[in-house]
Amino acid sequence: MPESDPIIRLAGVNKWFGHFHVLKDIDLEVARGERIVIAGPSGSGKSTLIRCINRLEEHQEGTIVVDGVTLTDDVKAIEKIRREVGMVFQQFNLFPHLTVLENLLLAPHWVLGLPRAEAEERALQQLTRVHIAEQAHKYPGQISGGQQQRVAIARAMCMRPRVMLFDEPTSALDPEMVKEVLDVMIELAGGGMTMLVVTHEMGFAKSVADRVVFMDQGQIVEQAPPEEFFAHARHERSRAFLSKILG
């Protein structure tokens, strides 16, 4: 794909869970290297939106194109997308019976086919990147929640993705652990990674995002640069949300 083309494009995307219309006519383009924060009340479709981008959820109508690949039922296309799109969840989803390092080795070794030594070198590089290399031989249960989430970020980065999706990555953390995870995400953003982040951390949105996308009831209600969104939100629903979350 030409570098000027959007790395992600959603056009007319609709999704239902049974009779519940969770995504309604979503149109969104994401430029390479762009950092987008997706905000909105609970149940507005934020998490479902990003889960559709790597086919963890299947959309029923519309088109989703990621780095030139159209998401369909084609298993090979889905596998290609998942190799290029990393995802970090609310829960860390680490294997408790494997060490931190072993958790990171799995995908590079078994999915990418890297020799174990090369996969281990890559894993240690990423653990260093998230400032947690000294925990490599501990088990997830032996480290804090903030450290576990940084391990999860490093695990996703081991695949050298072109896009990173974050689904409320700090919502399961104690307040004192939130900053250490956000600091790692800020470093990633500074390195030019394309990022879509579902979060209620508006300080992160103000300091890192190129654009805030506000969703409500399955629709994109408003999108704007953070300085404009926070100072001059145009839509009544956006203003009501900000008044609650910012006090």
N, C-alpha and C positions, 0 to 999 in steps of 0.2 A: 504494500500500500504506500502511496505517496505520503511523506511525513506531514503534509498539510491536511490530509484527510483526518476526520475524527477517528480516534482509536475505538470509541464505543458510540454506537448509534441505535437509539430506540425510536421506532416510528409506529404510532397507533397501537401500542401494546396494551392488551387487556388480559386480565386473569381473574378467574373465579375459583373460589373454594366452595364447591356445591352451588348453592344459590347466592352465595355472598360474593359480590363484585369487588374484589380487593384492589385491582389496578384498573384505572379507567382512562383509556386513550392517552397513554404516556408517550410523549415526544421528548427526547433528550439526546443531546450530542455532547461528547466529552472529548476535548482536545488532548493530544499527547502531552504528558507532563502536567496536566491540569489537576488541581486539588479541589474536590467538591465535598462539601459537608451537606448531608441530607438531614433536615430537621423536620420536626412536626410532632403532634401528639401521639400517644400510644394508639396503635390500631389504624394508623393512617396509610400503611402500605410500604413504609420505608424499607424494612428488612426484606419484605417480599420482593421489592424492586431489585435490590442488589443480588438477592439469591437467584433471580431469573437471569442475571448477567452471566453466571457460570453454570446455569441449568440445574442448580439444586432444586429450583422450582420450574415447572414448565408453564410457559404462557400459552394462552389459547388463540389469541388474535394478535396481529401485528408482526413487526420484524425487529429482531435484535441482531446486530452485526458487531462482532468484536474482532478488531485487528484484521478486517477483511473476510472473516469467516462468519457466515450466517448460521445462527443457531436453529437447528432443526432436530429431527429425531435421529439424524445420522450419528452413530456412536463415535466414529472417528473424529468428526467435527467437535463433538462434545469433549472428547479426550484432549484434543488440541487446545481448545479453549481453557480447559482446567489446568493444563501445563503452563499456560501463559497468564492466568489470572489467579493470584493468591488470595486466600480469604482467612480472616481472623474473626472468631466468633465471640459471643458473650462468655460462654464457658470455654475452658482452655482445650478440652478434648485431647489431652495427652494420655498416652498409654501408661497407666500407673506402674505396670510391672517392668517397664523399660526405663533405663536411665535417660536423662536429658539428651545426651549425645545420641543414644540409640533411637530416640524419638525422631531426631533430625535426620538420621541416616536413611530411614525407611524409603521415603519418596525418591531421593536422588539415586539410591542404589537399585530399587526395584522398579520404579517407573521410568527413570531416565536411563537406567542401565549403567551407571557409573561404577567403576571398580571401587571396592570398599574403601581403599586408601584415599582415593580422590574424593569420594563422598564424605569421608571423615574430615578431610582438609576443608572442604566447603562448609561443612557444619560448624567447625571450629571458627572459621572466618565470620560466619553469621552470629555465632554466640558472642564473639568479640565485638561485633558491630552493635549488639544490643546490651553490651556491658555486663555479660553474665557468664563469661567463659570459665570462671572458676567453679561454676556449678555443674560442669559438664557430666561429672560422674555420679551426681546425686540422682535420686528418684524424685518424681514430681511431688510426692507427699512430703518431701524433706525441705521444700523451698516455699516461699510465700506466694500468695496469689498474684501479686504484681510481677514477681519473678517468673511464675508459670506463664503469664500472659506474654511476657517478653520472649520466653522460649517459643510460644506459639507463633509470634511474629517472625522469629528467626527460622522456624520450621518452614513457614510459607516462603520466606526469602531464599531458602535453599534451592527452590525450583527456578530461581532467577526470573520471576514473573515480570511481565510488562505492565501489569495493572495489579493494584492491591485493593481489596474490598475489606472494610472493617464494619462489623455489625455490632454496634454498641460495645466496643472492646473494654470499656472501663466500668460498665454497669454492675458487674458482679464483684467489683473490688471494694475493699475498705477505703475510705476517703484518703488516708495517708499514702495509699499505694497508687492512686490515680496518676499523680504527677510523673512517677517514674515511667509509666507506660506512655503517657502523652509526650514526654520528652523524647522517647525513642521514635514515636510517630513524627514528631517535628523534625528530627534528624533525617528520617526517610523522605519527608516532603522536601527538605532542603537539597536532597540529592537528585531531585527531578522525577521521582516516581509518580506515575499517574495513580491517584488515590480517590476512592469514593468512601466516605466515612459517615455512617449513621451514628449520630451521637447527640447527647444533650449537653455536652461540654461546649458552651458558647464561647468561652475564652479561647479554646482551641480553634473554633471557627473564625473568630476575629483575627487571630494571629497567623493562621496558616492557610485558610481557604482562599482560593481564587473566586469561588462562587458559592453562595448558599442556595440550596434548592429546598423550598418549603413545601411539604405535602400535608394534605388533610383529606380524609375520606376517599383515599385512593387516587387523588389527583394532584398534579403539580399546580399549586395555587400561585406561587410566585418564585422567581429566581433573580438574584442580583449579587453584585460584589458585596462582601460582608459590611464594608463601611456604609454602603447605601441601605442594605437590608436592616441593619440594626438602628440606624439613625432615622430612616425614612421609609419604613415598610409601607407598601402601598395598600395591601389588602387587609381588611378588618380582621380576618382570621389570623393573619400573621401577627398583627399588633396585639391581639388578645393572647396569643401564645407567648410572645415576648414579654408581655406584662406579667404573666405568671412565672415564667422561667427565670427572668432577670429581677423580679421583685419590683 
